[in-house]
Amino acid sequence: MNKIGLIIKREYLTRVRKRSFIIMTFLGPVLLAAIYIIPILLALHSESDKKTIAVVDESHWFEDRLKSNEEQTFIIVENMPIDSVKTLVQEGYYDIALHVPPTQLNIPSNAILYSHKQVPMNVESYIRNVMKKEIEEQKLLASGVDPDIVNAVKTDVNLSVMRMDETGNEKETFTQVQFTLGIILATLIYMFIIFFGGQVLNGVAEEKTNRIIEVIVSSVKPFQLMMGKIIGVSLVALTQFAMWIIMTVIIYFGFTAVVGLSNPAAISSGTVLNQEMVSADIMNNENVMQVVNIAHSIDFGTIIPCFLIFFILGYLLYATLYAAVGSLVDNNTDSQQFTLPITVPLMVAIISSFYIINNPDGVLSVVLSMIPFTSPISMMVRIPFGVPIWQIVISIILLIGTFILMTWIAAKIYRTGILMYGKKLTYKEIFKWLKYK
């Protein structure tokens, strides 16, 4: 065990001192926190980016219909040709010019927006909807139908999704958020397995190519060397991930403390937590409220522990296989034929994720989350949607059992393949090694 400890220490310190590790350790939390912060900043910024729109309505149909709001101000321009107004837009006096040309028909249906910069989608959508509504009302009146009756029939449906647990408690869920979170968690596990598993493979192959392994195995057993490398690299991955979590939480709570969004109840009631720093208008912003409510709807108490468990076990399972492959090859080019069977289950899990998010409780989704080679990814796609505890426990037990079995198999391959050079190996010959005691 002392020798394994020395190998773990060497593998760990060698990797955490690399510049790439340090850069990604600090860059990762910024990217993760941006997923939460950027939507809020965009929602807040939309309040101050108000557009001034000059309206040249030669049909005189929509002058009274276009109402100024928090996002745009409409200014009716009379007795001025559209070319002159376009010049004012170019000079920055107006942001946008709306021109409704005269029509020979009774109802105008065309309009043009002129802008020196890109017209915001919300402005374009608002103008189109106002014109559409006015034209529809005029057509209804021309047909002898009262528009008020038609408007009274129209109904907006606010559909909320409430999930009930075994005890009957209800909790609002956001499908799009669950979809996004599941894909992000699954992708993180996939990337970490590929990246850090590849480091194990490259490390073993490099030492074998340089013949350093011959010196090392004279002092330690091959199994000790394999486990030392696997555990050492896994500790590097855990260190980086732990730093990501800690720094992301610091950025998250630091941002919410500054903006004053840490209490959704206070936001919904219009209470300002930091009135010196945040105005009541920002606190009442519906977009900000929605983002915060979504963030607080996520069951971090279940997601984070499950992610850590499946992340660690999934990595250990695949790292043993990568270590075995590294002992079989003399260079990275030869490793492709052996790594393909390893990566296929991971690719199947990633591709199947798009099915799982549409039917997280389906038979295929449950099966993929139980198979040890796909469960680290497939289960993490399902967990944000809610998974019974017994399924999570069974999946973990199967994953642990498979890891133990694969460690035994990988050790047999490793102790023989680590000292073989210049020979093209076949799967048939590898299977023979497993029969040796």
C-alpha atoms as one frame of an Amber mdcrd trajectory, in Angstrom:
protein
   0.000   0.000   0.000   2.935   2.328   0.660   4.156   1.795  -2.907   0.688
   2.497  -4.302   0.667   5.698  -2.255   3.959   6.819  -3.764   2.653   6.173
  -7.278  -0.559   8.061  -6.509   1.442  11.004  -5.166   3.665  11.115  -8.245
   0.744  10.909 -10.712  -1.220  13.523  -8.788   1.516  16.124  -8.345   2.772
  15.744 -11.911  -0.642  16.602 -13.358  -1.880  19.322 -10.987   1.279  21.338
 -11.612   0.631  21.504 -15.354  -0.392  24.872 -16.803  -3.381  23.352 -18.620
  -4.776  22.020 -15.339  -4.479  25.417 -13.632  -6.091  27.277 -16.550  -9.073
  24.921 -16.812  -9.533  24.887 -13.028 -10.192  28.637 -13.036 -11.917  28.839
 -16.427 -14.427  26.032 -15.760 -16.318  27.737 -12.888 -16.659  30.910 -14.926
 -18.318  28.956 -17.723 -20.613  27.093 -15.322 -21.656  30.247 -13.469 -22.275
  31.997 -16.778 -25.116  29.556 -17.465 -27.019  31.167 -14.580 -25.642  34.708
 -14.666 -25.853  35.532 -18.380 -29.667  35.112 -18.686 -30.156  37.430 -15.692
 -27.756  40.017 -17.063 -29.503  39.892 -20.422 -32.859  40.313 -18.719 -31.596
  43.289 -16.727 -29.860  44.839 -19.727 -33.025  44.682 -21.779 -34.550  47.260
 -19.438 -32.025  49.961 -20.305 -31.690  49.283 -24.047 -34.749  51.287 -24.990
 -35.324  52.057 -28.664 -36.721  55.296 -30.105 -38.834  54.620 -33.179 -39.983
  57.295 -35.591 -43.328  56.402 -37.186 -44.185  57.682 -40.665 -47.687  56.275
 -41.196 -48.978  57.531 -44.509 -52.059  55.333 -44.170 -52.886  56.822 -40.731
 -54.121  53.423 -39.601 -51.647  52.591 -36.852 -50.657  55.926 -35.326 -52.909
  55.467 -32.292 -52.232  51.750 -31.974 -48.475  51.849 -31.432 -48.034  52.441
 -27.698 -44.736  53.264 -26.023 -43.554  50.893 -23.306 -40.419  50.008 -21.347
 -38.706  48.579 -24.420 -39.492  51.167 -27.100 -40.799  54.702 -27.546 -42.864
  55.556 -30.611 -42.760  59.103 -31.986 -45.280  60.022 -34.675 -43.574  62.080
 -37.387 -45.852  64.196 -39.568 -45.183  66.346 -42.606 -41.761  64.821 -43.158
 -40.800  62.476 -46.017 -39.454  59.072 -45.148 -36.085  59.871 -46.754 -35.544
  62.703 -44.282 -36.454  60.412 -41.377 -34.034  57.778 -42.660 -31.320  60.419
 -42.615 -32.124  61.162 -38.973 -31.773  57.443 -38.234 -28.358  57.430 -39.879
 -27.340  60.417 -37.754 -28.480  58.643 -34.573 -31.396  60.960 -33.782 -33.751
  57.982 -33.972 -32.898  54.312 -33.529 -35.461  52.972 -35.969 -37.847  54.371
 -38.557 -41.180  52.675 -39.300 -42.702  53.514 -42.664 -46.231  52.478 -43.565
 -46.655  53.519 -47.209 -50.013  54.597 -48.619 -52.085  51.923 -50.263 -54.664
  51.951 -52.991 -56.586  49.249 -51.155 -58.829  49.844 -48.172 -56.484  48.129
 -45.703 -52.673  48.508 -45.711 -50.710  45.314 -45.111 -47.105  46.350 -45.781
 -44.592  48.282 -43.727 -40.831  48.812 -43.685 -38.409  49.189 -40.782 -35.233
  51.226 -41.338 -32.379  50.986 -38.856 -28.655  51.648 -38.802 -28.255  48.667
 -36.460 -29.993  45.322 -36.145 -33.643  45.700 -35.162 -34.369  43.795 -31.908
 -36.669  40.837 -32.382 -39.048  42.022 -29.652 -39.520  45.382 -31.394 -40.147
  43.747 -34.749 -42.561  41.258 -33.193 -44.470  43.980 -31.322 -45.005  46.114
 -34.431 -46.051  43.118 -36.509 -48.561  41.997 -33.860 -50.049  45.492 -33.505
 -50.518  45.840 -37.249 -51.881  42.328 -37.570 -54.416  42.893 -34.797 -55.605
  46.192 -36.278 -55.984  44.733 -39.761 -57.876  41.723 -38.425 -60.274  43.961
 -36.492 -60.949  46.077 -39.557 -61.618  42.993 -41.647 -64.015  41.696 -38.999
 -65.880  44.990 -38.947 -66.081  44.959 -42.727 -67.628  41.484 -42.499 -70.157
  42.563 -39.883 -68.460  40.785 -36.934 -67.841  42.588 -33.662 -64.097  42.338
 -32.821 -64.884  42.504 -29.094 -66.731  39.208 -29.334 -63.777  37.580 -31.077
 -61.356  38.977 -28.502 -63.541  37.706 -25.677 -63.328  34.189 -27.086 -59.518
  34.232 -27.305 -57.857  32.692 -24.254 -54.250  32.488 -23.105 -53.342  29.229
 -21.410 -50.679  29.203 -18.696 -49.651  25.560 -18.416 -47.583  24.680 -15.358
 -46.084  21.234 -14.779 -46.375  19.940 -11.215 -44.687  16.680 -10.221 -46.037
  14.718  -7.257 -43.786  12.494  -5.156 -44.737   9.346  -3.245 -46.044  11.374
  -0.306 -48.259  13.566  -2.472 -46.115  16.698  -2.256 -46.191  18.856  -5.376
 -43.316  20.731  -6.977 -43.271  22.798 -10.133 -40.850  21.557 -12.772 -39.448
  23.177 -15.892 -38.969  20.632 -18.676 -36.548  22.724 -20.702 -34.350  23.279
 -17.646 -34.363  19.573 -16.803 -33.480  18.789 -20.396 -30.569  21.255 -20.405
 -29.273  20.203 -16.990 -29.393  16.499 -17.864 -27.464  17.031 -21.097 -24.856
  19.211 -19.359 -24.246  16.682 -16.557 -24.057  13.763 -18.993 -21.667  15.681
 -21.242 -19.433  16.562 -18.280 -19.136  12.909 -17.275 -18.468  11.889 -20.871
 -15.766  14.533 -21.320 -14.087  13.742 -18.000 -14.042   9.996 -18.738 -12.601
  10.516 -22.216 -10.081  13.159 -21.123  -8.783  11.670 -17.879  -9.151   8.076
 -19.111  -7.014   9.100 -22.060  -4.425  10.448 -19.647  -4.193   7.037 -17.984
  -3.780   5.340 -21.375  -1.170   7.836 -22.583   0.754   7.651 -19.323   0.976
   3.863 -19.407   1.818   3.767 -23.128   4.492   6.452 -22.739   6.231   4.677
 -19.876   6.067   1.417 -21.790   7.521   3.008 -24.951  10.373   4.645 -23.030
  11.113   1.345 -21.277  10.700   3.120 -17.940   8.156   0.495 -17.031  10.865
  -2.175 -16.877  12.564  -0.274 -14.067   9.317   0.477 -12.262   7.993  -3.111
 -12.234  11.264  -4.264 -10.691  10.209  -2.407  -7.548   6.405  -2.645  -7.606
   3.878  -5.176  -8.781   2.015  -4.409 -12.028  -1.308  -4.324 -10.152   0.061
  -1.741  -7.726   1.297   0.379 -10.628  -2.058   0.178 -12.421  -4.104   1.085
  -9.345  -1.697   3.882  -8.425  -2.122   5.464 -11.853  -5.903   5.066 -11.858
  -6.370   6.493  -8.357  -3.815   9.251  -8.907  -5.506  10.518 -12.062  -8.945
  10.141 -10.465  -7.823  12.361  -7.588  -6.715  14.946 -10.150 -10.175  14.834
 -11.744 -11.884  15.080  -8.345  -9.660  17.980  -7.335 -10.537  19.886 -10.465
 -14.224  19.126 -10.124 -14.252  20.082  -6.422 -12.585  23.373  -7.292 -15.201
  23.916  -9.979 -18.027  23.358  -7.493 -16.529  25.602  -4.801 -15.666  28.450
  -7.145 -19.003  28.195  -8.979 -20.891  28.421  -5.674 -18.792  31.435  -4.644
 -19.483  33.182  -7.964 -23.181  32.261  -7.787 -23.811  33.539  -4.272 -21.547
  36.515  -4.809 -23.556  37.521  -7.871 -26.934  36.980  -6.196 -25.800  38.935
  -3.145 -24.753  41.888  -5.292 -27.858  41.846  -7.464 -30.131  40.951  -4.557
 -31.745  37.864  -6.045 -31.049  35.241  -3.370 -34.643  35.214  -2.073 -37.272
  34.447  -4.724 -40.090  35.150  -2.244 -38.768  38.623  -1.661 -38.530  39.155
  -5.400 -42.075  38.028  -6.088 -43.426  40.331  -3.366 -41.409  43.263  -4.698
 -39.167  43.432  -1.616 -35.705  44.720  -2.347 -32.976  42.932  -0.412 -30.291
  45.470  -1.199 -32.201  48.652  -1.921 -29.068  50.698  -2.128 -27.828  48.549
  -5.008 -30.969  47.334  -6.781 -34.001  49.327  -7.856 -37.567  48.132  -7.406
 -38.013  48.038 -11.168 -35.282  45.422 -11.524 -36.719  43.355  -8.673 -40.113
  43.301 -10.369 -38.655  42.201 -13.698 -40.572  39.070 -14.690 -37.665  37.653
 -16.674 -35.360  37.849 -13.656 -38.005  36.298 -11.408 -38.461  33.438 -13.843
 -34.737  32.697 -14.009 -34.393  32.710 -10.213 -37.468  30.528  -9.680 -36.127
  28.027 -12.192 -32.759  27.924 -10.419 -34.420  27.258  -7.068 -36.618  24.518
  -8.540 -33.589  22.296  -9.206 -33.102  19.516  -6.642 -29.405  20.055  -5.993
 -29.604  17.843  -2.871 -30.134  14.800  -5.095 -28.352  15.844  -8.262 -24.960
  16.757  -6.764 -24.420  13.560  -4.672 -25.600  11.346  -7.551 -23.354  13.192
  -9.972 -20.327  12.666  -7.722 -21.079   8.964  -7.260 -21.667   8.212 -10.935
 -18.788  10.443 -11.928 -16.312   8.619  -9.648 -17.556   5.104 -10.347 -17.910
   5.727 -14.074 -14.402   7.112 -14.290 -12.887   4.248 -12.254 -14.639   1.685
 -14.435 -13.387   3.149 -17.684  -9.963   4.105 -16.303  -9.224   0.435 -15.590
 -10.071  -0.387 -19.202  -7.946   2.482 -20.514  -5.030   1.305 -18.352  -5.363
  -2.191 -19.803  -5.377  -0.783 -23.347  -2.327   1.335 -22.569  -0.422  -1.789
 -21.580  -1.229  -3.456 -24.903   0.119  -0.838 -27.308   3.516   0.644 -28.051
   2.152   3.988 -29.313  -1.073   5.973 -29.381  -1.775   5.099 -33.017  -2.108
   1.390 -32.237  -4.500   2.105 -29.377  -7.420   3.003 -31.658  -8.415  -0.604
 -32.384  -8.665  -1.334 -28.653 -10.253   1.933 -27.507 -13.135   1.677 -29.994
 -14.984  -1.053 -28.019 -14.535   1.080 -24.896 -15.933   4.282 -26.386 -18.908
   2.637 -28.148 -21.024   2.326 -24.939 -20.257   5.962 -24.106 -21.347   7.065
 -27.583 -24.508   4.971 -27.325 -25.318   6.644 -24.002 -24.744  10.140 -25.403
 -26.821   9.517 -28.539 -29.601   7.893 -26.502 -29.750  10.939 -24.245 -32.017
  12.687 -26.737 -34.483   9.814 -26.444 -34.204   9.682 -22.661 -35.084  13.353
 -22.185 -38.320  12.826 -24.123 -39.221   9.670 -22.219 -37.164   9.477 -18.998
 -39.387   6.757 -17.511 -39.482   4.560 -20.632 -38.194   1.003 -20.711 -35.131
   1.843 -22.824 -34.268   4.772 -20.564 -34.449   2.594 -17.455 -32.411  -0.202
 -19.060 -29.648   2.159 -20.221 -29.474   3.701 -16.749 -28.977   0.207 -15.267
 -26.295  -1.102 -17.646 -22.982  -0.214 -15.915 -21.216   0.886 -19.109 -23.948
   3.406 -19.964 -25.448   4.201 -16.551 -23.029   7.020 -15.568 -24.327   9.072
 -18.489 -27.885   7.776 -18.940 -28.757   7.981 -15.249 -27.558  11.575 -15.009
 -29.826  12.495 -17.922 -32.795  11.008 -16.042 -32.092  12.283 -12.531 -33.131
  15.950 -13.142 -36.563  14.607 -14.190 -36.879  12.575 -10.978 -35.835   8.932
 -10.576 -37.046   6.492  -7.871 -34.432   5.914  -5.198 -34.485   2.140  -5.682
 -33.456   2.515  -9.307 -30.535   4.755  -8.348 -29.389   2.283  -5.667 -29.580
  -0.726  -8.014 -27.685   1.176 -10.709 -24.908   2.077  -8.244 -24.639  -1.508
  -6.962 -24.353  -2.857 -10.505 -21.759  -0.214 -11.327 -19.652  -1.111  -8.278
 -19.841  -4.836  -9.065 -18.838  -4.272 -12.677 -15.921  -2.084 -11.598 -14.591
  -4.859  -9.345 -14.943  -7.401 -12.155 -13.283  -5.134 -14.731 -10.436  -4.391
 -12.303  -9.726  -8.123 -12.006  -9.816  -8.538 -15.806  -7.746  -5.421 -16.466
  -5.122  -6.489 -13.932  -4.613  -9.794 -15.746  -4.202  -8.004 -19.070  -2.009
  -5.291 -17.575   0.545  -7.562 -15.902   1.177  -9.445 -19.150   0.843  -6.681
 -21.728   2.975  -4.132 -19.900   6.184  -6.000 -20.724   5.373  -6.990 -24.325
   6.970  -4.993 -27.144   6.849  -5.018 -30.937   4.075  -7.562 -31.258   0.695
  -7.042 -32.852  -1.826  -8.408 -30.409  -5.205  -9.910 -31.231  -8.314 -10.231
 -29.109  -7.929 -14.018 -29.195  -4.503 -13.812 -27.583  -5.736 -11.353 -24.967
  -8.514 -13.735 -23.993  -5.880 -16.409 -23.416  -4.209 -14.215 -20.822  -7.394
 -14.182 -18.783  -7.110 -17.960 -18.291  -3.733 -17.647 -16.621  -3.673 -17.589
 -12.852
